[in-house]
Structure formats: structure tokens, C-alpha cells
């Protein structure tokens, strides 16, 4: 899905990017004559489950703690332990751990999803917001996935595979029962929606 954004001020002068949504074939998904009527770029209404925060925190800590520990161990074992390098190493370790703790909270505030009768909408990203729209007529498969940490917290991801060159759309960290219901609903809706999903 190609999202090109342009924005105009009330006087009609171009003032920056405004949202234009096209699919992998370059067909408009908004405006007159759009393919997949009703599939327009707008803020999705739903947040992911609150349990996503501890799940993402654990997953990031599993990655960052070994790196931080390795950096400290390398400083302690393989150097003459100069103070300046110790400060840099300690700062690096604290930065990694801080990111692991605070990044999931930012993701939870920003990530959104929604499913309507016309399309699946998602918004993800922290520094860069990525908006995705998958019209029902373009959906090919719907899958659910539960990793070990998500199983522990009763969560699951829903992956919507489309014909778009941008790849699948993932709705992360839903309650596992909601994820299963959503997958069933999407499957039924796509089967009832005219289109060749290509």
C-alpha cells in the first residue's frame, strides 16, 4: 500500500503532505471512483490490549539485557578499565535498558487498529507513523500467531495477508479470544466480498 501525503491550508495553498491511499496497482482507495469503496485513510479507533506493554517489555529485555551485560563484561575483561570507557559502557547499558522499559509504553499509546465492513485499518510506529488500509476485496489469508511470551499473557497477533507489495498487515497483542473471533469474522467477510484478492 503506497501512502502519499499532501495537505492544503484553508486558502487552497499547499502546506505539506496530504493523505492519498493507493493499493499495489496504484489504484486509489480514497476519493471518487476509488477501488474498495469506503476504504479511506483515517485514525483507527482501537488500541491494542494493555497486556501488550509487559509483553513487549519482556521481549525487549530478552534482547537488550544480554547486549548490555556483554558490553559491561567486555569492558571488565578485555580492557584496562579506563574511567571514560567505563562511563560510556555504563551509559550504553542504561540507554538500552531504558529503551526496553519506555518504548513499549510509547508503542501502546500510538498503535491503533480497526476492522469495518469495508477494510482493515492499522497505524503503527513511533518516530514514523505507518498507516495501512487493506480493503476486504484485497485480503487473501488471515492467520493468528502466539509466541511463548504472548501465550503466557493470553495474547495473540492477527496477520492479514493482502495482494499489496507492501506485505501483510499485522494487528498485534490482542486478547487471544478476540484474535480468534476477529480471524473468523475477517475470513467470513472476505469470502462474502466480491473481488479477486490480486
Secondary structure as UniProt FT lines:
FT   STRAND          2..8
FT   TURN            10..11
FT   STRAND          14..22
FT   TURN            24..25
FT   TURN            32..33
FT   TURN            37..38
FT   STRAND          46..47
FT   TURN            50..51
FT   HELIX           52..78
FT   HELIX           83..110
FT   STRAND          112..115
FT   STRAND          119..124
FT   STRAND          130..135
FT   HELIX           136..138
FT   STRAND          139..145
FT   HELIX           148..153
FT   STRAND          155..162
FT   TURN            165..166
FT   STRAND          169..175
FT   HELIX           176..192
//
